[in-house]
Amino acid sequence: MSFEPKYKVELDPPKDDVISLDYLSRCDGTHEDHPTYVAIKGTVFDVTGNKAYSPGGSYKVFAGRDASRALAQSSLKEEECRPDWEDLSDDNKKVLNDWYTFFSKRYNVKGKVEGATNQ
């Protein structure tokens, strides 16, 4: 997996706002008055504008939730889009860390999931 974006991305300084699960769930790309967010290991990334995370997009299943487990397992199954990942294999944990790095080089960090214990 290549971590560097094809084009230079100017990112804002990371925010450490607390984002409730309720608010995160509304950031799923279906509400015009909300951004589109994906959380990984409790960190919330703003993926607004990337059509892959919008309704009908190939990665829409990740939007509005902490999708750590699914990303670690390279799964697009909705039931795998959940925050727990600590019980996964070392290989899966490496994949998850690679996804975290990938997102951190492309998307602004908007905060942390309220009460997240999976960091």
C-alpha positions as CSV (number, residue, x, y, z in Angstrom):
1,M,0.0,0.0,0.0
2,S,1.4,3.4,-1.0
3,F,1.0,5.9,1.8
4,E,1.9,9.1,-0.1
5,P,-1.0,10.7,-2.0
6,K,-0.7,11.1,-5.8
7,Y,-1.2,14.8,-5.3
8,K,-0.1,17.0,-2.5
9,V,-2.8,17.3,0.2
10,E,-2.8,20.4,2.4
11,L,-4.2,19.2,5.8
12,D,-5.5,21.3,8.6
13,P,-3.9,20.8,12.0
14,P,-5.6,17.8,13.7
15,K,-8.5,18.6,16.0
16,D,-9.2,16.8,19.2
17,D,-12.9,17.5,19.5
18,V,-15.0,14.9,21.2
19,I,-17.4,13.4,18.6
20,S,-20.4,11.5,20.0
21,L,-21.4,8.2,18.4
22,D,-24.8,9.7,17.6
23,Y,-23.3,12.6,15.7
24,L,-20.8,10.3,14.0
25,S,-23.7,8.1,12.8
26,R,-25.3,11.1,11.1
27,C,-22.0,11.7,9.2
28,D,-22.7,8.8,6.9
29,G,-23.1,10.8,3.7
30,T,-26.9,10.8,3.6
31,H,-27.4,14.1,5.5
32,E,-26.7,17.2,3.4
33,D,-26.2,19.3,6.5
34,H,-23.5,17.0,7.9
35,P,-20.0,16.1,6.7
36,T,-19.0,12.5,5.9
37,Y,-16.7,11.0,8.5
38,V,-14.9,7.6,8.9
39,A,-13.4,6.7,12.3
40,I,-10.3,4.5,12.6
41,K,-9.0,3.5,16.1
42,G,-11.2,6.2,17.6
43,T,-9.8,8.9,15.4
44,V,-12.4,10.7,13.2
45,F,-11.4,11.6,9.6
46,D,-13.3,13.9,7.3
47,V,-13.8,12.1,4.0
48,T,-16.4,14.6,2.7
49,G,-16.0,15.0,-1.0
50,N,-14.7,11.5,-1.7
51,K,-17.5,9.9,-3.6
52,A,-16.3,6.4,-2.5
53,Y,-17.8,7.1,1.0
54,S,-21.1,8.6,-0.2
55,P,-24.3,6.7,-0.8
56,G,-23.7,4.4,-3.7
57,G,-19.9,4.6,-3.3
58,S,-17.8,1.4,-3.0
59,Y,-16.8,2.3,0.6
60,K,-20.1,3.8,1.9
61,V,-20.3,1.0,4.5
62,F,-17.4,2.7,6.4
63,A,-19.1,6.2,6.6
64,G,-20.6,7.4,9.9
65,R,-18.9,4.8,12.1
66,D,-15.6,3.5,13.4
67,A,-14.8,0.9,10.8
68,S,-11.5,-0.3,12.4
69,R,-12.3,-4.1,12.4
70,A,-13.6,-4.1,8.8
71,L,-10.5,-2.1,7.6
72,A,-8.2,-4.4,9.5
73,Q,-9.7,-7.5,7.8
74,S,-10.2,-5.8,4.4
75,S,-13.9,-6.4,4.7
76,L,-16.8,-4.5,3.2
77,K,-19.3,-6.4,5.4
78,E,-21.5,-4.0,7.4
79,E,-21.4,-6.2,10.5
80,E,-17.6,-6.0,10.5
81,C,-17.7,-2.2,10.6
82,R,-17.2,-1.8,14.3
83,P,-14.5,-0.4,16.6
84,D,-13.1,-3.5,18.3
85,W,-9.9,-4.9,16.8
86,E,-7.7,-5.8,19.7
87,D,-8.4,-9.6,19.3
88,L,-7.3,-9.7,15.7
89,S,-4.1,-11.2,14.4
90,D,-0.8,-9.3,14.2
91,D,-1.2,-9.3,10.4
92,N,-4.6,-7.7,10.7
93,K,-3.3,-5.1,13.1
94,K,-0.6,-4.2,10.7
95,V,-3.2,-3.7,7.9
96,L,-5.3,-1.5,10.3
97,N,-2.2,0.6,11.1
98,D,-1.5,0.9,7.4
99,W,-5.0,2.2,6.8
100,Y,-4.6,4.6,9.7
101,T,-1.5,6.0,8.1
102,F,-3.1,6.1,4.6
103,F,-6.1,8.1,6.0
104,S,-3.9,10.4,8.1
105,K,-2.0,11.5,4.9
106,R,-5.2,12.3,3.0
107,Y,-8.0,13.4,5.3
108,N,-8.3,16.0,8.1
109,V,-8.6,14.7,11.6
110,K,-11.8,16.1,13.2
111,G,-11.5,14.6,16.6
112,K,-11.9,11.5,18.7
113,V,-14.9,9.2,19.1
114,E,-16.5,9.9,22.5
115,G,-15.5,7.1,25.0
116,A,-13.3,5.3,22.4
117,T,-11.2,2.6,24.0
118,N,-9.8,1.2,20.8
119,Q,-6.9,3.6,20.1
